Amino acid sequence: MVRSVWGALITVVFVFVFIILFLNVTPGVTPSPLPSPASNRCSPSLYSTINNALPLPVNFCAYGTLPWRNYLGPTPSSTDAANSSIVQTYAVDTAAGAEYFTTYANSRVDGTGIGGFPVYYAATSDPAVYINCSSGSVQYGCTLGSSTAGPTRTVITSSSYGPFNIPAQARPGSTNSKNSGDENLTIIQPARGRYPGLAVNLYFTGCNQWSNWTNSDIVGTNVCSGSFVGASFSNVATDNGVNPGNIDGGDDFAAIIPHYNEVVTTGVINHALELRVSCVARPPGRFPGTTAEVCNSGGLIAGAHIHLRRTHAQMDTIGASITNYSYLKPFYYALIDYGGFVLDTSGPSNSYKFVGPISIEDASVWLRSGGSNPWVAWFNAQGAPSYNNANGAYFYDKVNFFAPIASYLEVLAPCHDVGTC
């Protein structure tokens, strides 16, 4: 009997010591597990659950793991020292005031937009629209996506590629590039359509497409003739969602724009962020980027994968002195877990060297589909003011986001984005 009791005690002590020494668990402290890979929390195959009047579903994520959803953790293996030094310099220059978030107010969505990146889901009953990808009708051309890790692409030259379904009320993120950035539009094709799951990404410039889409519209012919810049087609369930520069500088906005449900509902962003800089180095860029507006001298390489080399706990310590850190935490954590890609430029290209802003899910999709904009409450909670200017009514918040973490930012070696590290 005594031996049994002592044996049980010895066993308990042994197990306890094992936990302490080998599992590195501190007594009385609950460990914070690393986030599981995004593939365990969301699925590209759930695109048919999208409701245009509501934020994107919390369990939907576009495309495969590489390069957008490759979990990095706090200590990736390979870095690019030269470009890391450049991004640290960019991060401390806040003179341009380029660190901000924007969204539409609930009161209106006018004709100029604010340069967002709308992602719609189409129905088979929506207007059937063609794309003119012939030479001379599209500036940067049209390409079909690939499921491989690298930049493999198929060029399309058809004068009437399609038809693709587009919701009649769908509009680009802007129709005035001089006031509010590029005119981008993503339409995910219906699950039972001709091209199920295919994301039709259109890029216009100066396009005045502000009327409803109709059957047999042809982009580049009777719609936005002379101002159609590029198109990229990639399946959100099977492809990698990268284009060779005919849309933006190489990204896909269904893949890397933080969703409302990620930021506010769960507090976990399941993918890399879409970041901007003032200007980039002269070509060539690196996968998944191509190029953008170049600097007069120097510059960060286009396609740079920026990472924050901190643990979540270390970031929380830094965050103690950051205004509104509780609201911004999901973005900082995303920079640790997945990083952010520089694929385009924003603001005065050579006046300053800065990094930012961070784009967020475009509310114009919900408002034009009969819904409301829940981002407004998120902005209001931070005390972000609203403005009325040439771009329409929207909420705007200047935040000192990158400067507090400048010394911990790094640019990763490209092997992380093709899976060879």
URDAQUI-V553194 format. One record per pair of residues at least 4 apart in sequence whose ideal C-beta (glycine too) atoms are under 6 Angstrom apart, sorted by the first residue. I is the first residue (numbers start at 1). GAP is how many residues later the second one is. Records with the same first field share a line. If there is no record, write none. Layout:
BEGIN
I = GAP + GAP
END
This chain:
BEGIN
3 = 4
17 = 4
18 = 4
19 = 4 + 6
25 = 6
35 = 302
36 = 4
37 = 34
38 = 4 + 23 + 31 + 232
41 = 229
42 = 17 + 18 + 19 + 228
44 = 18 + 19 + 192 + 193
45 = 192
46 = 13 + 14
47 = 141 + 150 + 189
48 = 143
49 = 8
50 = 71
52 = 68 + 313 + 317
53 = 313 + 316 + 317 + 318
54 = 317
55 = 205 + 206
56 = 4 + 203
58 = 203 + 207 + 208
61 = 209
62 = 174 + 192 + 193
63 = 5 + 173 + 177 + 178 + 192
64 = 176
65 = 4 + 5
66 = 4 + 83 + 353
67 = 221 + 350
68 = 187 + 188 + 203 + 204
69 = 202
72 = 4 + 267
74 = 237 + 262
76 = 231 + 336
77 = 344
78 = 335 + 337 + 343
79 = 5 + 331 + 333
80 = 4 + 331 + 333
83 = 217 + 218 + 221 + 328
84 = 326 + 327
86 = 214
87 = 213 + 219 + 322 + 324
88 = 318 + 321
90 = 187 + 263 + 264 + 265
91 = 264 + 311 + 315 + 318
92 = 311 + 314
93 = 259 + 260 + 261
94 = 309
95 = 257
96 = 251 + 256 + 258
97 = 301
98 = 249 + 256 + 258 + 259
99 = 257 + 258 + 300 + 302
100 = 257 + 297 + 298
101 = 259 + 296
102 = 12 + 292 + 294
103 = 260 + 272 + 291 + 292
104 = 5 + 259 + 260 + 269 + 290
105 = 281 + 288 + 289
106 = 266 + 267 + 270
107 = 286
108 = 285
109 = 255 + 258
110 = 282
111 = 99
112 = 64 + 67 + 279 + 280
113 = 60 + 61 + 62 + 67
114 = 66 + 277 + 278 + 280
115 = 58 + 59 + 65 + 66
116 = 57 + 246 + 248
117 = 56 + 67 + 136 + 140 + 245
118 = 55 + 244 + 246 + 247
119 = 67 + 135
120 = 47 + 50 + 67 + 245
121 = 67
122 = 4 + 43 + 45 + 65 + 67 + 68
123 = 67
124 = 66 + 69
126 = 39 + 40 + 41
127 = 39 + 41 + 86 + 87 + 88
128 = 35 + 87
129 = 35 + 37 + 84 + 88
130 = 30 + 32 + 33 + 88
131 = 30 + 31 + 88 + 100
132 = 5 + 27 + 86 + 88 + 89
133 = 5 + 9 + 23 + 24 + 25 + 28
134 = 23 + 25
137 = 83
138 = 82 + 90
139 = 90
140 = 89 + 90 + 106
141 = 105
142 = 14 + 89
143 = 10 + 12 + 89 + 100 + 103
144 = 10 + 12 + 89
145 = 89 + 94
146 = 6
147 = 91 + 92
148 = 4
149 = 269 + 270
150 = 268
151 = 93 + 136
153 = 91
156 = 5
164 = 36
165 = 28
166 = 4 + 21 + 47
168 = 44 + 45
169 = 199
172 = 11 + 13 + 32
173 = 11 + 189
174 = 6 + 7 + 9
175 = 8 + 33 + 35
176 = 4
177 = 5 + 28 + 29
179 = 211 + 212
180 = 211
183 = 21 + 24
184 = 19
185 = 17
186 = 13 + 15 + 67 + 68
187 = 13
188 = 11 + 48
189 = 4 + 6 + 9
191 = 5
197 = 38 + 39 + 40
198 = 35 + 37
199 = 35 + 37 + 55
200 = 33
201 = 31 + 46
202 = 29
203 = 26 + 27 + 44
204 = 20 + 23 + 24
205 = 22 + 24
206 = 21
207 = 17 + 20
209 = 14 + 15
213 = 4
217 = 6
218 = 4
219 = 4 + 5 + 9
220 = 8
221 = 4
224 = 4
230 = 16 + 17
232 = 11 + 14 + 15
234 = 5 + 7
235 = 4
236 = 18
241 = 11 + 14
242 = 46
243 = 4
245 = 4 + 5 + 45
248 = 95 + 96
249 = 40 + 41 + 43 + 53 + 94 + 95
250 = 38 + 39 + 40 + 93
251 = 5 + 92
253 = 4
256 = 15 + 16 + 18
257 = 17 + 102 + 104
258 = 4 + 5 + 11 + 102
259 = 102
260 = 4 + 101 + 114
261 = 4
262 = 7
263 = 67
264 = 114
267 = 63
269 = 61 + 65
271 = 67
272 = 66 + 67 + 68 + 69
273 = 61 + 67 + 85
274 = 85
275 = 65 + 67
276 = 68 + 70
277 = 23 + 65 + 78
278 = 69 + 71 + 74 + 75 + 76
279 = 14 + 15 + 16 + 20 + 66 + 70 + 71
280 = 12 + 14 + 19 + 20 + 22
281 = 18 + 20
282 = 12
283 = 8
285 = 4 + 5 + 6 + 16 + 17 + 18
286 = 15 + 17 + 128
287 = 130
288 = 15
289 = 13 + 14 + 54
291 = 11
292 = 10 + 52 + 53
293 = 52 + 56
295 = 4 + 55
296 = 54
300 = 4
304 = 38 + 107
305 = 34 + 36 + 107 + 112
306 = 33 + 34 + 103 + 105
307 = 32 + 103 + 105
308 = 27 + 28 + 97 + 100
309 = 99 + 101
310 = 4 + 5 + 26 + 98
312 = 21
315 = 4 + 17
318 = 86
319 = 6
322 = 82
324 = 4 + 58
327 = 55
331 = 27
333 = 4
334 = 4
335 = 5
355 = 47
363 = 4 + 10 + 12
364 = 4
366 = 5
367 = 6
379 = 5 + 16
384 = 11 + 13
386 = 9
387 = 9
388 = 5
412 = 4
415 = 5 + 6
416 = 5
END
